Amino acid sequence: MHKTDIIEHNVSLKPFNTFGIAVKAKNFIAVSSVDKLKEVLQLKTYPQKFVLGGGSNMLLTQDIEALVIKIDLKGIDIILKENDFTYVKVAAGENWHQFVQWAIGKDLGGLENLSLIPGNVGTAPIQNIGAYGVELKDIFHSCEALDANTLEPVSFTREDCRFAYRDSFFKRNKGKYIITSVTFRLTSNNHNINISYGAIGAELQKQGIKNPNIRQISNAVINIRESKLPNPKELGNSGSFFKNPVVPTSVFETLKKTYPEIPHYTVSATEVKIPAGWLIEQCGYKGKRYGDAGIHKNQALVLVNYGNASGKELWDLALKIQQSVKEKFNILIEPEVNVY
Ligand SMILES: Cc1cc2nc3c(=O)[nH]c(=O)nc-3n(C[C@H](O)[C@H](O)[C@H](O)COP(=O)(O)OP(=O)(O)OC[C@H]3O[C@@H](n4cnc5c(N)ncnc54)[C@H](O)[C@@H]3O)c2cc1C
């Protein structure tokens, strides 16, 4: 456990990032209120600030000189009930999966496919988290943030956030806003059941479930994720390290001549998404290990820390993979993870 609302020094960030990288924060504070957040953002002693959520989407390659501000704002409130929808306001420091489970417990729908994604609720809009055919934008109503310069509160509607695949206004304006709460619009009944993506249908069938409720969908997603993805508590990782590249259809058609089996998803009439994991696998990296840095044996998209890899070692490996994919396919795969 860490203290809240007190600045500490030389704090190891190993427990605070899912890669388990042992860098230090020269200065560290966990904030439990928006007022405290405002107060520390104004501190002239620490001109540089570094916002930390659940640490599940970052690779730390060096000690952090800036003041690390861990977002520990808590609270889940139902703010409005309509006939078919319930609006829930959630503080940024709530754990995402715990919130998903809270909603399912209240029979509020829309989040079930996003079960077991690590991290904080307040970070979820930044890369518009997504899994199994659902993205955050599908249930997002609005969010509150602080302007990091003026410290004024700012509200963002769904449109303001300009959500796209693993992308948003916040991602393109990194560091300018600190999200303090997110409001969701969840279904109170007539849930939109979405089981067409990935292995959910097969998993439910295995369990003999024909008309699943949201709890059963959540459990199916949890089962699939647990069987496919390494648990960061057992093996340090940050989920998918690279984004799936979206290429012009003409590029895809040319590749298909050499690789007829190339997996793909049509994005639009002119664009195709190719799984980065497949590209990496073709370059021979799946399951490779270099010291304590490696590529997961089942998921070529997941870089792993077998124990004491440094962030620099993992980043060097990521660059090597990126270069190999570029040389073999002439496609640039870009990191999904934030590298510091
Ligand atoms: C095993 C595993 C599986 C994963 N699966 C998925 C998946 O299926 N789908 C998916 O989309 N992602 C997935 N991820 C990635 C990750 O869970 C998400 O990106 C998550 O939203 C990150 O949240 P966090 O709080 O841990 O972010 P952090 O890593 O703490 O921060 C990420 C970035 O956001 C900034 N930030 C943090 N909090 C705030 C705030 N309140 N306001 C403004 N900026 C902030 C940080 O400065 C940093 O730049 C997975 C990760 C792991 C480890």
The ligand as an SDF file (V2000), in Angstrom:
LIG
                    3D

 53 58  0  0  0  0  0  0  0  0999 V2000
   -2.6000   -7.7520  -19.9470 C   0  0  0  0  0  0  0  0  0  0  0  0
   -3.0920   -6.5010  -20.6180 C   0  0  0  0  0  0  0  0  0  0  0  0
   -4.1700   -6.5570  -21.4830 C   0  0  0  0  0  0  0  0  0  0  0  0
   -4.6470   -5.3970  -22.1100 C   0  0  0  0  0  0  0  0  0  0  0  0
   -5.7140   -5.5080  -22.9450 N   0  0  0  0  0  0  0  0  0  0  0  0
   -6.2050   -4.4110  -23.5760 C   0  0  0  0  0  0  0  0  0  0  0  0
   -7.3330   -4.5150  -24.4480 C   0  0  0  0  0  0  0  0  0  0  0  0
   -7.8970   -5.5730  -24.6460 O   0  0  0  0  0  0  0  0  0  0  0  0
   -7.7780   -3.3770  -25.0440 N   0  0  0  0  0  0  0  0  0  0  0  0
   -7.1800   -2.1570  -24.8380 C   0  0  0  0  0  0  0  0  0  0  0  0
   -7.6370   -1.1700  -25.4140 O   0  0  0  0  0  0  0  0  0  0  0  0
   -6.1220   -2.0310  -24.0020 N   0  0  0  0  0  0  0  0  0  0  0  0
   -5.6140   -3.1190  -23.3790 C   0  0  0  0  0  0  0  0  0  0  0  0
   -4.5320   -3.0110  -22.5440 N   0  0  0  0  0  0  0  0  0  0  0  0
   -3.9050   -1.6940  -22.3540 C   0  0  0  0  0  0  0  0  0  0  0  0
   -4.3690   -0.9240  -21.0970 C   0  0  0  0  0  0  0  0  0  0  0  0
   -5.0630   -1.7670  -20.2240 O   0  0  0  0  0  0  0  0  0  0  0  0
   -5.2540    0.2670  -21.4250 C   0  0  0  0  0  0  0  0  0  0  0  0
   -4.5810    1.1170  -22.3330 O   0  0  0  0  0  0  0  0  0  0  0  0
   -5.6360    1.0760  -20.1860 C   0  0  0  0  0  0  0  0  0  0  0  0
   -6.6340    2.0170  -20.5170 O   0  0  0  0  0  0  0  0  0  0  0  0
   -4.4620    1.7960  -19.5720 C   0  0  0  0  0  0  0  0  0  0  0  0
   -4.8820    2.3450  -18.3380 O   0  0  0  0  0  0  0  0  0  0  0  0
   -3.8730    2.7220  -17.1750 P   0  0  0  0  0  0  0  0  0  0  0  0
   -4.6440    3.4520  -16.1480 O   0  0  0  0  0  0  0  0  0  0  0  0
   -3.1170    1.5320  -16.7360 O   0  0  0  0  0  0  0  0  0  0  0  0
   -2.8920    3.7190  -17.9790 O   0  0  0  0  0  0  0  0  0  0  0  0
   -1.4010    4.1570  -17.6500 P   0  0  0  0  0  0  0  0  0  0  0  0
   -0.4520    3.1400  -18.2310 O   0  0  0  0  0  0  0  0  0  0  0  0
   -1.2280    4.4920  -16.2260 O   0  0  0  0  0  0  0  0  0  0  0  0
   -1.2930    5.4930  -18.5120 O   0  0  0  0  0  0  0  0  0  0  0  0
   -1.3570    5.4850  -19.9270 C   0  0  0  0  0  0  0  0  0  0  0  0
   -1.2000    6.9220  -20.4350 C   0  0  0  0  0  0  0  0  0  0  0  0
   -2.2850    7.7250  -20.0140 O   0  0  0  0  0  0  0  0  0  0  0  0
   -1.8620    8.8240  -19.2150 C   0  0  0  0  0  0  0  0  0  0  0  0
   -2.8740    8.9760  -18.1390 N   0  0  0  0  0  0  0  0  0  0  0  0
   -3.1660    8.0970  -17.1430 C   0  0  0  0  0  0  0  0  0  0  0  0
   -4.2230    8.5120  -16.4220 N   0  0  0  0  0  0  0  0  0  0  0  0
   -4.6230    9.6820  -16.9820 C   0  0  0  0  0  0  0  0  0  0  0  0
   -5.6760   10.6230  -16.6830 C   0  0  0  0  0  0  0  0  0  0  0  0
   -6.5340   10.4410  -15.6800 N   0  0  0  0  0  0  0  0  0  0  0  0
   -5.7770   11.7280  -17.4750 N   0  0  0  0  0  0  0  0  0  0  0  0
   -4.9190   11.9330  -18.5020 C   0  0  0  0  0  0  0  0  0  0  0  0
   -3.9050   11.1110  -18.8160 N   0  0  0  0  0  0  0  0  0  0  0  0
   -3.7690    9.9930  -18.0610 C   0  0  0  0  0  0  0  0  0  0  0  0
   -0.4810    8.4510  -18.7180 C   0  0  0  0  0  0  0  0  0  0  0  0
    0.3080    9.5960  -18.4700 O   0  0  0  0  0  0  0  0  0  0  0  0
    0.0380    7.6240  -19.8990 C   0  0  0  0  0  0  0  0  0  0  0  0
    0.5230    8.4680  -20.9250 O   0  0  0  0  0  0  0  0  0  0  0  0
   -4.0260   -4.1510  -21.8760 C   0  0  0  0  0  0  0  0  0  0  0  0
   -2.9370   -4.0860  -20.9840 C   0  0  0  0  0  0  0  0  0  0  0  0
   -2.4780   -5.2510  -20.3570 C   0  0  0  0  0  0  0  0  0  0  0  0
   -1.3350   -5.1480  -19.3870 C   0  0  0  0  0  0  0  0  0  0  0  0
  1  2  1  0
  2  3  1  0
  2 52  2  0
  3  4  2  0
  4  5  1  0
  4 50  1  0
  5  6  2  0
  6  7  1  0
  6 13  1  0
  7  8  2  0
  7  9  1  0
  9 10  1  0
 10 11  2  0
 10 12  1  0
 12 13  2  0
 13 14  1  0
 14 15  1  0
 14 50  1  0
 15 16  1  0
 16 17  1  0
 16 18  1  0
 18 19  1  0
 18 20  1  0
 20 21  1  0
 20 22  1  0
 22 23  1  0
 23 24  1  0
 24 25  2  0
 24 26  1  0
 24 27  1  0
 27 28  1  0
 28 29  2  0
 28 30  1  0
 28 31  1  0
 31 32  1  0
 32 33  1  0
 33 34  1  0
 33 48  1  0
 34 35  1  0
 35 36  1  0
 35 46  1  0
 36 37  1  0
 36 45  1  0
 37 38  2  0
 38 39  1  0
 39 40  1  0
 39 45  2  0
 40 41  1  0
 40 42  2  0
 42 43  1  0
 43 44  2  0
 44 45  1  0
 46 47  1  0
 46 48  1  0
 48 49  1  0
 50 51  2  0
 51 52  1  0
 52 53  1  0
M  END
$$$$
